Structures are given as C-alpha cells and as structure tokens.
Amino acid sequence: MRKNGALIRWAALGLIVMASFLIILQLVRYAQIRATFPTGMTIAGIPIAGLEFEEASQRLVQVYMAPIELKYGDARIQVRPATLGFELQINNMLAAADKQRTDEPFWTGFWNFLWNRPMTSTAIPLQANYDEERIQAYLENEISIRYDIPSTPPMPIPGESGFYPGKTGTSIEYPITVQRIKDALASSSRRSVNIEVVETRPQKPSFDILEIMLKDIIDEATFDGMVEFYFKDLQNGLVIHFTHSRIGDEEIPTDIAFSSWSVIKIPALITLFKNLESPYDPAILAEIEDMVEQSSNESTDSVAKKVIEPNLAPIRITEDMRTLGLENTFWAGFFSLGSPLLQEISTPANSRTDYDTDPDRYGQTTVLDMGLLLEEIYYCAQDYGGAIPLAFGGAITQEECLMMVDYLSKNKIGHLIEAGVPGGTVVAHKHGWANEVQDGFVHTMGDSAIVYTPGGDYILSIFVYQPVQVIFDHANLLFANLTASVYNYYNLQ
C-alpha cells in the first residue's frame, strides 16, 4: 500500500509538472501573440494580423505611399503620393490599433486564448492628410502643360472680312480629377486615376485683332481715300476709333469734320420728337417716314418747318445737339436749292488745320458725334436711359426713341453698312452723300448705324473722303467689308 501511494504521488507530481510546463508554454505563446496585432485586425483595409508595430508600419507605407497612376488619354504617368502632398498618419492609426490590442486584461486574454476565442477587434480607418492645392498645382504644372491641347481662336483672313475657323482643344476638369486622385490615394487597391478631360471651345480673338483686321481691309481696298471709323460695343463699352488711309505714311487725326449730308436727319429726329406730342398727326409722321426711309430732302425741310420752326429749324436742331454735348454737329440751312446759310458755324472739328475735307458749310458732323448720338437713342429706346431724357426734361419719351429706331431700321438701301450684314439683320441707320456744287463729284460718303446682332448690339459710324472723287462701287465695297468684319467678329460660330 505504501508503495502504491508513492507511485501515485510521483504520478501526480509528474502531471503537475507537465501541466505547469504546458501552461508556461502557452503563456509564452500567448505573450508572443499578444506582442503582435491580433487575428482579423486591419488598418486602412490592410491586414496586420501577426505583425509587430514596425512591420505593420512598413506594410502601410508600402501600400499607401506607392505611386499612383494617372491616365491622360493614352499617356500613363506615375506619381508618388508625397509629391501630391499626401501624408499618412501612421502613428495615429497604429496607436489606435495598439490600444485595441492592449485594452483586454492579460489573464482574460490568456483564458480566451486557451479556449481558442479570438480577440474582438475593430477595423482602424485610414487617417491621412490631403493637400488639394498641391494636387491641383501638380496637375497644372506637370500634366496640363504637357498634355492639354490649347484651343486655337478663329483668326482673320488677311485683307478679308472672314475668319479662319478656330480649333477645339482639351483641358483638365480639375474638381473632378482632384477628387478622383484623393479617392485613389485613400484606396489600397484602386490606385489608377482617369484624368477627366473636357473639350475647350475656341475663344474669340482679342479685341485688338479686330482693329488690325479693319486696317488691313482698308490697306487692301480699291478705295484710295481716307476712312474714319468708329465702333462701340453697347454691352461692354469697348471702342475702336481710328482714321486710316492706305496712301501716305502720315498719321491722320481723328474727329475730322465731314459734310453731313443726309446723316443730319438723325439729329433732326431728335428735335422733331422733342417738339411732338402724342397723339401724333399721321401726316407729320408720314413726312418723317419719308425723310428717313426715302431720304427725302423735301420732306425734311417741310416737316422741320411745320414742327420745329418755319425759318430757323436747322439752328434749333444745332442747339439741341449742343445740349447733348455734340459740338461738331450742325445744320445751318435747309436742303432746298437757294436756301440761305442761316449762320456761319465754327466747331472744334472744322477749326483745326491739320486735316481738311472741305466740309459743306450747311451741314457738318463727325463720326464720333453720330456714334454718340445713336448710342443715346439706343439706351433711351432700351430702358429710357442715357442723356436724352435728362437733357430734354422728359420731352422725348422712350416710345419716341423706339419710333426713331423703327424709322431708321426701315431705311433700306442695301448698300454701305447694310451691305456687310446678313439679310434680316436690323440696321437702324442713316446714310448720306451728295455731289459737290463746285465740281459735281462726290467727295464724302457716310453711314452711321445701330446694328442689332445675336452676338451683341453695337454702333458703327463710318465716313470716307477722297479729294478727287469717291468711286461709289469702291467705297461701297469697303463699307461692306468693314461692316462684315465687325459682324463676323461678334457672331463667330
């Protein structure tokens, strides 16, 4: 019995020793496992189970700091995330994972380990800093400059009124592309980005190009006299105003005094409607219509005498132009032959000595005066704005300004400014030319207009002068080409 008891004690002791050895072995294994991240744990979608702190850090860097691929058409560009300002917050993510690893008490974890119960873990999300400005700067300075194709604006055909067509280009759509790059930087698997590329339409040529084009047309024209040209964009106020001749190198000044001829009928409209009140006499309106639409001198004299003043109507029209600030425009005598010169009128334009067109003593203007007057009529008709309502104390209404535009729009001649625009374009204008008494030749032609187009409304005022003789066909073609150039510029397809 005593022997059997000893054997049992030794066997029990052996079992205790073995159990202790196994427990110590499991403790060692658990301690080794506890020193690494547990099964199933991920950081930013990357499995880190069984990895130590440094190993997990290296794996995250290998994945997230590896180059991403940018695709621009067929081109492939590799770029490092650091170049794009991407910063991986490794220490923050590993600290969060390590906290999960150590939050479970040692002996509770050991007990679960013995029973093969894995540690419960929560996926650690990606933590990183993005620099959108650096991403866009990289796209602009490295990608766009190499791969974008600039659009080509339409360019003038030398000496003509048309334009060579522009060409479309390509450009990066930055907001979409920046977001796609951020998504790729935040992904462990989708590391390729299609750069969003949009088609860019050709821009309108610079405004300076238009002036160069106009002067080229004059240089190439068969008309060999002097041209003064005035243009104003009624949307943004841009102005082109120059005097040019293809003969001679001397610089010709602007604001030259020209014979006004029938263009003076635009100022006449102002004074007529200043003196008219609704309801209008149909007979008077018929004469006004005949004055503008048929350019009838007889109707002009007649209606001016009836509505304004029998003897001094031209002087009253001149006074109204002064009220509007137009010092170079006057009418000093009726159109009918034998009418006396009512007043010898001196203006800044006809007093100058640097250039002389020998303007008619009965009626004169400048391209600028007529451009400014038509501009005021336009604004008055649009929204009852501009100087006309103020200058005449409301004596001219918006309705009357609309009537002026309507009369001027019905002045259909098919020549000069009208000849350069497509059919159906509204051109509210008045033209003028006449044979000089001295030699029977035409030396001055003018046309001033409001032009209404889909691409924008604008003012054109053009006068030409030739000291020997204006050949109508040559001058008319020049007017048409200059006008077409402006129309085409504002209505490029």
HURA-V38606 format. One record per helix or strand. SS is the DSSP state (h for helix, s for strand). FROM is the first residue (numbers start at 1). LEN is the number of residues. Records with the same first field share a line. If there is no record, write none. Layout:
BEGIN
SS = FROM-LEN, FROM-LEN
END
This chain:
BEGIN
h = 2-33, 53-12, 81-4, 90-14, 106-9, 132-16, 174-12, 207-14, 261-15, 282-12, 297-11, 313-11, 367-17, 387-5, 398-12, 416-5, 472-19
s = 42-2, 46-2, 68-5, 75-5, 87-2, 124-1, 128-2, 149-1, 152-1, 155-2, 163-2, 167-1, 169-4, 192-3, 197-4, 226-8, 239-7, 258-2, 330-2, 363-3, 426-10, 442-11, 458-8
END
